[in-house]
Amino acid sequence: MSHEVCDFARSFLTFRLDFAKKPPATVSHQPPYSLNNARIQLDCRCRITEKQTGTVQTFVLGASCKTERVGVERDIWTEPNADFTPIFSMDRFLALKTFARAGVEVDLYPPGSGKQSDRQLGLIADIFDGFGISFGECDAELLTSPREIVEAVLARSPLVAQTELDSDRYTAMIEYPVKTINANERDGIYQTDTGPHLFPDLTRKPDKLIEGMELAFSAFNCPEWAEFLIRVPTPIAESVHVYHYSRTVRLDCRNRLFRLT
């Protein structure tokens, strides 16, 4: 039986900044040009359904990049530099910036605009002149046994995982490409070790779900549970924290692996 899953190699979010129409609100330097279209490949799609109403919200995680000046002749990288990882819903965004230390804030441009935190929230309509998400859907085969999974790994087939979480209020389907996986054909053992992908906080109200999104790696070797390693502020010295994947959570869930066809 064929299933349709996200082909992450062909899935992107795009946003358009036009400072002639909307002033800068997410940059820490004077932009060398007034217009930019950014295309970022997706690393995860997370669909959260509220059980009582049936309302579905979709969140996407863009691939990590670095803070930069676009189109300059030299000194591309901003200082202090940060990993930039975008999270978007259909109407809101959460910009994660990982500096050398957790809690760093930088001055927004133009001067006097305030500070940018390492978790900047906002409405898409307030910041961007254009925005879109393009999902490259493709047919896939559900792998139903450890033997089938091991054979797909050894055949170098591209794989996509779906991990479904439940709470009293929500069901969350986390879909992500399997970048790293272990396989043992002698004993019929497999184990994912892949990420980052989104990890939702299902205790939040519907309009606050994006605020609780975190990055995580996950590992599973069966359909019934997974262990997550979550990115959180982590102490490394007195009063010094860095963002690191250090919080471990084990959850009962439903895991499925698909071979893209």
ABEGO torsion letter per residue (X at the ends): XBBBBBBAAABBBBBBBBAAABBBAABABBBABABBBBBBBBABBBBBBBAAAGBBBBBBBBBBBBBBBBGBABGABBOBBBBBBBBBBAABBBBBBBBABBGBBBBBOBBGAEBBBABBBBBAAAABABBBBBBBBBBBBBBABAAAAAAAAAAGBBBBBBBBBBBAABBBBBBBBBABBBBBAAAGBBBBBBOBBBBBBAABBAAAAAAABBBBBBBBABAABBBBBBBBBBBABBGBBBBBBABBBBBBBBBBBBBBX
